[in-house]
Amino acid sequence: MKKIYLLFTVLIFNTALAEEIDFSASLGIELRGFIQSTDSVNQANGIVPSFIFEPEVKWRSDDRKNRFSFVGFSRYDEQDSSRSHFDIRELYWSHNSGDWTTLVGINKVYWGVAESVHLVDVINQTDLVEDIDQEAKLGQPMLHISNQKDWGKLDFYLLPYFRERTFPSIDGRFNFGLNVADDAIYQSSSDKNHIDLAFRYSHYFGDVDLGFHLFDGTNREPRIIPNSDFTQLIATYDQMTQLGIDIQYTNEAWLWKFESIYRKTDIDNFMAAVAGFEYTLFQINETAADLGLLIEYQYDDRNVLSAPITSDNDLFLATRYAFNDTQDTSILAGVVIDIKNDTTFFNIEAERRIGKNLTAELRIRALTNVDINDNAYAFENDDYVQIKMSWYF
C-alpha cells in the first residue's frame, strides 16, 4: 500500500509542474458529548473533542481526458486511540477515451438510492470509528474500467487489496465491551491480497433509474466472534458472492426507492431489502423552503452466525427540511423502530454554512426501549450530542 501511495503522489506533483493544480483543505473541530455515563472506567464520559484535517488536490488536463485526484482524511481523538487515524480516501489517475474511462488507484464508489440503509454499497469498507451510521468509507485500491453507451453504463472493478473495518478501542464509545483484535481471520488463504471482482450495469428508462450489480470476493461485513478465552473479539472475513439491484422512480414530488441483495457465503445464504419513498412539499408557506417526508421498510433474513446488523425488520420515518437559503441550511430528523422488539433509534442532523469558509453541523442520536437481544444493546448508553465546526480554505 505504501508503494501505491508514493507512486501516485509522485505522479500528481510531476504533472503539476506542467499544468495548473488546485489545492483545497478543511480544518475541523468536533465536540461529542455523551449524555449517559458508562460503568466502564476506560470509556469516555462527558464531552470528548477531536480534530479533523482533510486536504484535497485536483488536476485535469486541458483536453479533459486525464485527471488526478487526491483526498486525504486525518483525525486526532483525545480519548480513543483507534479513532486517531489517517486514510487516503482518493488517490487516482483516470483517462477518458471516447466511451471508455479507465481509473487506477484509490477511490470511493457509492451505489444505492435508499436513505436509511445502503445494502448495495459494497465496494468500499466502512470506517466505523468515524460514526455508527456507517456512512464514512475507507479508500479502496482498484482498477475501474467503465463504458458509457446509449443503452446504459457498464462498470468493471478489479480490487486487488482488502481494507479491514476500523473499530473503536476499549477506551472509545460504541465498542462491544471487548477489544477487537488487530489480527483478523480470513477464509481466503490470500488474506488481504485476495482479488475481488465486481460488475455493475446502470441506466435510466424514462423516470426510472436502474442499477444491477454482481460482486465476488471478500465480505466487507465481518463476523465478530470471541477468542478461546473470551478476552478479545476477532473480526472474521468470509468470501461471498452478491447479486443486487437498486431502483428509483421519480414522479413529480415523489421518489420511490428500492434496494435488494442476495448474498451467498459458506455461513449463510440470505436476502435483504429496503423499500420506501420520499415525498416533497415545495415552497412551504410561500417560502423557498421544501419539506420532505420519508418512509422506508428494512428487511434482512440472515441467520445469527452472519455479520451482526440492526436493520432486519425495521421501519424508518423521517422528515427533511431544506431552507434553500444562501447558507444551505437543512435539517433531517428521523426515527428507526424495530417492529419485532420496539428498539427505537432517534437521529437529528442539521447543517448550515457561516460566511464563505465556515460550516456548522449538529447531530443528536439516542436509543430507547433497547431489547437485550437486539444487536444495538451494546450501545444503549451511547446517546450523544455532537457539534462540528469546519473551516475551508
C-alpha positions as CSV (number, residue, x, y, z in Angstrom):
1,M,0.0,0.0,0.0
2,K,2.8,2.5,0.8
3,K,4.3,1.9,-2.6
4,I,1.0,2.7,-4.3
5,Y,0.6,5.9,-2.2
6,L,4.2,7.0,-3.1
7,L,3.8,6.3,-6.8
8,F,0.6,8.3,-7.2
9,T,2.0,11.2,-5.1
10,V,5.0,11.4,-7.4
11,L,2.7,11.3,-10.5
12,I,0.5,14.1,-9.2
13,F,3.3,16.5,-8.4
14,N,5.3,15.8,-11.5
15,T,2.2,16.5,-13.5
16,A,1.6,19.7,-11.6
17,L,4.9,21.1,-13.0
18,A,3.3,21.3,-16.4
19,E,-0.3,22.0,-15.6
20,E,-2.2,24.1,-13.0
21,I,-3.2,22.1,-9.9
22,D,-5.9,23.0,-7.4
23,F,-5.4,22.6,-3.7
24,S,-8.0,22.9,-1.0
25,A,-8.4,21.7,2.5
26,S,-10.6,21.9,5.6
27,L,-9.8,22.0,9.3
28,G,-12.5,20.9,11.8
29,I,-13.1,20.6,15.5
30,E,-15.7,18.2,16.8
31,L,-17.2,18.2,20.3
32,R,-19.1,15.0,21.0
33,G,-20.9,15.0,24.4
34,F,-22.2,11.7,25.8
35,I,-25.5,12.1,27.6
36,Q,-25.1,9.0,29.8
37,S,-22.2,7.7,31.8
38,T,-21.0,4.1,31.5
39,D,-19.8,1.7,34.1
40,S,-16.5,1.2,32.3
41,V,-13.6,3.1,33.8
42,N,-12.0,3.1,30.3
43,Q,-14.7,4.7,28.2
44,A,-15.1,8.4,27.8
45,N,-17.8,10.3,29.7
46,G,-18.9,13.9,29.1
47,I,-17.5,16.0,26.2
48,V,-14.8,14.4,24.0
49,P,-13.0,16.7,21.5
50,S,-11.4,15.7,18.3
51,F,-9.7,17.5,15.4
52,I,-10.0,16.8,11.6
53,F,-7.9,17.7,8.6
54,E,-8.9,17.0,5.1
55,P,-6.6,18.1,2.2
56,E,-7.6,17.8,-1.5
57,V,-5.5,18.1,-4.7
58,K,-7.3,18.1,-8.1
59,W,-5.9,18.3,-11.6
60,R,-7.4,17.9,-15.0
61,S,-5.7,18.1,-18.4
62,D,-6.6,20.9,-20.9
63,D,-8.3,18.3,-23.2
64,R,-10.2,17.0,-20.1
65,K,-9.2,13.4,-20.9
66,N,-6.8,12.9,-17.9
67,R,-7.5,13.6,-14.3
68,F,-5.7,13.2,-11.0
69,S,-7.4,13.3,-7.6
70,F,-6.1,13.2,-4.0
71,V,-8.3,13.4,-1.0
72,G,-6.9,12.7,2.5
73,F,-8.5,12.4,5.9
74,S,-7.0,12.5,9.3
75,R,-8.5,12.7,12.8
76,Y,-7.0,13.1,16.2
77,D,-9.2,11.9,19.1
78,E,-8.2,12.7,22.6
79,Q,-9.9,9.7,24.1
80,D,-10.0,6.9,21.6
81,S,-6.6,5.9,20.1
82,S,-8.2,3.9,17.4
83,R,-10.2,6.9,16.2
84,S,-7.0,8.9,15.8
85,H,-6.1,7.8,12.2
86,F,-5.2,8.8,8.7
87,D,-6.6,7.5,5.5
88,I,-6.3,8.2,1.8
89,R,-9.9,8.4,0.5
90,E,-8.8,9.1,-3.1
91,L,-5.5,8.9,-4.9
92,Y,-6.1,8.0,-8.6
93,W,-5.4,8.8,-12.2
94,S,-8.2,8.4,-14.7
95,H,-8.2,8.6,-18.5
96,N,-11.2,9.1,-20.8
97,S,-11.1,7.9,-24.4
98,G,-14.5,8.1,-26.2
99,D,-16.9,5.8,-24.5
100,W,-14.3,4.3,-22.2
101,T,-12.9,5.6,-18.9
102,T,-10.0,3.9,-17.0
103,L,-9.3,4.7,-13.4
104,V,-6.3,3.3,-11.5
105,G,-5.6,4.0,-7.8
106,I,-7.6,4.5,-4.7
107,N,-11.2,5.7,-4.8
108,K,-14.6,5.8,-3.2
109,V,-17.6,4.3,-5.1
110,Y,-21.1,4.8,-3.9
111,W,-24.1,2.7,-5.1
112,G,-27.7,2.9,-3.9
113,V,-30.8,5.0,-3.6
114,A,-32.2,4.4,-0.1
115,E,-31.8,6.8,2.8
116,S,-31.8,4.6,5.9
117,V,-29.5,1.7,4.9
118,H,-27.3,1.1,1.9
119,L,-27.5,-2.6,1.0
120,V,-25.9,-2.4,-2.4
121,D,-23.0,-0.2,-1.5
122,V,-20.4,-3.0,-1.4
123,I,-17.1,-1.7,-2.9
124,N,-15.6,0.3,0.0
125,Q,-15.0,-0.7,3.6
126,T,-16.8,1.1,6.4
127,D,-14.7,3.5,8.6
128,L,-16.6,2.5,11.7
129,V,-14.5,4.6,14.1
130,E,-16.0,7.7,12.5
131,D,-19.6,7.0,13.4
132,I,-22.1,4.2,13.9
133,D,-24.2,5.3,10.9
134,Q,-21.6,3.5,8.6
135,E,-21.6,6.5,6.2
136,A,-17.8,7.1,6.3
137,K,-15.8,4.8,4.0
138,L,-12.2,3.9,3.6
139,G,-10.4,4.4,0.2
140,Q,-10.3,1.2,-1.9
141,P,-7.4,0.4,-4.3
142,M,-8.9,-0.6,-7.6
143,L,-8.7,-0.8,-11.4
144,H,-12.0,0.6,-12.6
145,I,-13.0,0.4,-16.3
146,S,-16.3,1.9,-17.5
147,N,-18.1,2.1,-20.8
148,Q,-20.9,4.5,-21.5
149,K,-23.4,3.8,-24.3
150,D,-26.9,4.9,-25.2
151,W,-28.2,1.7,-23.8
152,G,-26.5,2.1,-20.4
153,K,-23.3,2.2,-18.5
154,L,-21.1,-0.8,-17.7
155,D,-18.6,-0.7,-14.8
156,F,-15.9,-3.3,-14.2
157,Y,-13.9,-3.4,-11.0
158,L,-10.7,-5.3,-10.1
159,L,-10.0,-4.8,-6.4
160,P,-6.5,-6.2,-5.5
161,Y,-6.2,-5.3,-1.8
162,F,-8.8,-5.6,1.0
163,R,-9.2,-2.9,3.7
164,E,-10.2,-4.2,7.2
165,R,-13.0,-2.5,9.0
166,T,-11.9,0.0,11.7
167,F,-13.2,-0.5,15.2
168,P,-13.2,1.7,18.4
169,S,-10.7,0.8,21.1
170,I,-11.7,-0.3,24.6
171,D,-11.3,3.4,25.6
172,G,-13.8,4.6,23.0
173,R,-17.6,4.5,22.8
174,F,-19.6,2.2,20.5
175,N,-17.4,-0.8,21.2
176,F,-18.6,-4.3,22.1
177,G,-17.3,-4.4,25.6
178,L,-14.1,-6.1,24.4
179,N,-11.3,-5.1,22.1
180,V,-11.4,-6.3,18.5
181,A,-8.0,-7.9,17.9
182,D,-5.6,-6.4,15.4
183,D,-5.2,-9.8,13.6
184,A,-8.3,-10.7,11.6
185,I,-9.2,-14.1,10.3
186,Y,-9.8,-14.7,6.5
187,Q,-11.5,-17.5,4.8
188,S,-9.2,-16.9,1.8
189,S,-5.6,-18.1,2.0
190,S,-4.7,-14.9,0.2
191,D,-5.9,-12.8,3.2
192,K,-5.9,-9.1,2.3
193,N,-4.5,-9.8,-1.1
194,H,-7.4,-11.7,-2.5
195,I,-8.5,-10.2,-5.8
196,D,-12.2,-9.2,-5.7
197,L,-14.2,-8.6,-8.8
198,A,-17.4,-6.5,-9.3
199,F,-19.6,-5.6,-12.3
200,R,-22.4,-3.1,-12.5
201,Y,-24.9,-2.1,-15.1
202,S,-26.8,1.2,-14.7
203,H,-29.2,3.1,-16.9
204,Y,-32.4,5.2,-16.9
205,F,-35.6,4.3,-18.6
206,G,-37.8,7.4,-18.6
207,D,-38.4,8.3,-15.0
208,V,-36.8,5.1,-13.7
209,D,-33.1,4.8,-12.7
210,L,-31.9,1.2,-12.5
211,G,-28.7,-0.4,-11.2
212,F,-27.7,-4.1,-11.2
213,H,-24.5,-5.5,-9.8
214,L,-22.6,-8.7,-9.2
215,F,-19.8,-8.8,-6.6
216,D,-17.5,-11.8,-5.9
217,G,-14.8,-11.5,-3.2
218,T,-14.2,-10.7,0.5
219,N,-17.2,-9.7,2.5
220,R,-16.9,-6.1,3.8
221,E,-19.1,-7.0,6.8
222,P,-17.1,-9.2,9.2
223,R,-18.4,-11.7,11.6
224,I,-17.4,-10.8,15.2
225,I,-16.5,-13.8,17.3
226,P,-14.8,-14.1,20.7
227,N,-11.4,-15.8,21.1
228,S,-11.0,-19.0,23.0
229,D,-10.8,-17.4,26.5
230,F,-13.3,-14.6,25.7
231,T,-10.8,-11.8,26.3
232,Q,-10.9,-10.4,22.8
233,L,-13.1,-10.3,19.7
234,I,-11.9,-11.3,16.3
235,A,-13.1,-9.9,13.0
236,T,-13.7,-12.8,10.5
237,Y,-13.9,-12.1,6.8
238,D,-15.6,-14.7,4.6
239,Q,-15.8,-15.0,0.9
240,M,-19.1,-14.1,-0.7
241,T,-21.0,-13.7,-4.0
242,Q,-23.6,-11.0,-4.0
243,L,-26.3,-10.0,-6.6
244,G,-28.0,-6.7,-6.1
245,I,-30.5,-4.3,-7.7
246,D,-31.4,-0.7,-6.9
247,I,-34.3,1.2,-8.5
248,Q,-35.5,4.8,-8.2
249,Y,-38.7,6.0,-9.8
250,T,-39.3,9.8,-10.0
251,N,-42.9,11.1,-10.4
252,E,-43.2,14.8,-9.7
253,A,-42.9,15.3,-5.9
254,W,-42.5,11.5,-5.3
255,L,-39.3,9.5,-5.2
256,W,-39.9,5.7,-4.9
257,K,-36.8,3.8,-3.8
258,F,-35.9,0.1,-3.7
259,E,-32.7,-1.8,-3.0
260,S,-32.3,-5.6,-2.6
261,I,-29.4,-8.1,-2.4
262,Y,-28.9,-11.8,-2.4
263,R,-25.7,-12.9,-0.7
264,K,-24.2,-16.4,-0.7
265,T,-21.4,-17.4,1.8
266,D,-20.4,-20.7,3.4
267,I,-22.1,-19.5,6.6
268,D,-25.4,-18.3,5.2
269,N,-27.4,-17.6,2.1
270,F,-29.8,-14.7,2.6
271,M,-31.9,-11.9,1.0
272,A,-32.2,-8.3,2.3
273,A,-34.2,-5.4,1.0
274,V,-35.1,-1.8,1.8
275,A,-38.1,-0.1,0.1
276,G,-39.9,3.2,0.6
277,F,-40.5,6.7,-0.7
278,E,-39.7,10.4,-0.2
279,Y,-42.5,13.0,-0.9
280,T,-41.5,16.6,-1.1
281,L,-43.7,19.6,-0.3
282,F,-42.3,22.5,-2.2
283,Q,-42.2,26.2,-1.0
284,I,-43.7,25.7,2.4
285,N,-45.9,28.7,3.5
286,E,-44.9,30.5,0.3
287,T,-41.2,30.5,1.2
288,A,-38.2,28.9,-0.6
289,A,-38.2,26.0,1.9
290,D,-39.0,22.4,1.0
291,L,-40.2,19.7,3.3
292,G,-39.5,16.1,2.5
293,L,-41.4,13.2,4.1
294,L,-39.6,9.8,4.1
295,I,-40.7,6.3,4.9
296,E,-38.7,3.1,4.4
297,Y,-39.0,-0.5,5.5
298,Q,-35.9,-2.6,6.1
299,Y,-35.8,-6.4,5.9
300,D,-32.9,-8.8,6.3
301,D,-33.3,-12.6,6.9
302,R,-29.6,-13.5,7.6
303,N,-29.0,-16.0,10.4
304,V,-27.3,-15.3,13.8
305,L,-24.0,-16.6,12.5
306,S,-23.6,-13.9,9.9
307,A,-22.3,-10.4,10.5
308,P,-24.4,-8.5,13.1
309,I,-26.9,-5.9,11.9
310,T,-29.8,-4.0,13.3
311,S,-31.9,-3.4,10.2
312,D,-33.6,-6.8,10.0
313,N,-37.3,-5.9,10.4
314,D,-37.4,-2.1,11.0
315,L,-39.4,1.0,9.9
316,F,-37.7,4.3,9.2
317,L,-39.7,7.5,9.4
318,A,-38.1,10.9,8.8
319,T,-38.6,14.5,7.6
320,R,-36.1,16.6,5.7
321,Y,-36.4,20.4,5.9
322,A,-34.3,22.3,3.3
323,F,-34.4,26.1,3.8
324,N,-32.9,26.7,0.3
325,D,-31.2,29.8,1.6
326,T,-27.8,31.2,0.8
327,Q,-26.4,29.4,3.9
328,D,-27.6,25.9,2.6
329,T,-29.4,25.3,5.9
330,S,-31.0,21.9,6.3
331,I,-32.4,19.6,9.0
332,L,-33.0,15.8,8.8
333,A,-34.9,14.3,11.7
334,G,-35.8,10.6,11.8
335,V,-36.5,7.5,13.8
336,V,-35.9,3.8,13.2
337,I,-38.3,1.4,15.0
338,D,-37.7,-2.3,15.3
339,I,-41.1,-3.8,14.6
340,K,-40.4,-7.0,16.5
341,N,-39.0,-5.7,19.8
342,D,-39.7,-1.9,19.7
343,T,-36.0,-0.9,20.0
344,T,-36.0,2.7,18.8
345,F,-33.2,4.9,17.4
346,F,-33.6,8.7,17.1
347,N,-31.4,10.8,14.8
348,I,-31.2,14.5,14.1
349,E,-28.8,16.1,11.7
350,A,-28.6,19.8,10.9
351,E,-26.0,21.9,9.0
352,R,-25.5,25.5,8.0
353,R,-22.8,27.5,6.2
354,I,-21.5,30.5,8.1
355,G,-20.0,33.1,5.8
356,K,-17.8,31.9,3.0
357,N,-15.5,29.5,4.7
358,L,-17.2,28.1,7.8
359,T,-19.8,25.4,8.3
360,A,-21.6,24.2,11.4
361,E,-23.1,20.7,11.9
362,L,-25.2,19.3,14.7
363,R,-26.0,15.6,15.4
364,I,-28.2,14.1,18.1
365,R,-28.5,10.4,18.4
366,A,-30.2,8.3,21.0
367,L,-31.5,4.7,21.7
368,T,-34.6,3.9,23.7
369,N,-36.5,0.7,24.6
370,V,-33.5,-1.3,23.7
371,D,-34.2,-5.0,23.8
372,I,-31.4,-7.1,25.5
373,N,-31.4,-9.4,22.5
374,D,-31.0,-6.6,19.9
375,N,-27.6,-6.1,18.4
376,A,-27.9,-2.4,19.3
377,Y,-27.9,-3.3,23.1
378,A,-24.2,-2.8,23.3
379,F,-24.7,0.9,22.6
380,E,-27.7,1.6,24.8
381,N,-25.7,4.1,26.9
382,D,-24.0,5.8,24.0
383,D,-26.5,8.6,23.3
384,Y,-24.7,11.7,22.2
385,V,-24.9,15.3,21.0
386,Q,-22.2,16.4,18.5
387,I,-21.2,19.8,17.3
388,K,-18.7,20.2,14.4
389,M,-17.2,23.4,13.0
390,S,-15.2,23.2,9.8
391,W,-13.1,25.9,8.1
392,Y,-12.5,25.5,4.4
393,F,-9.5,27.2,2.6
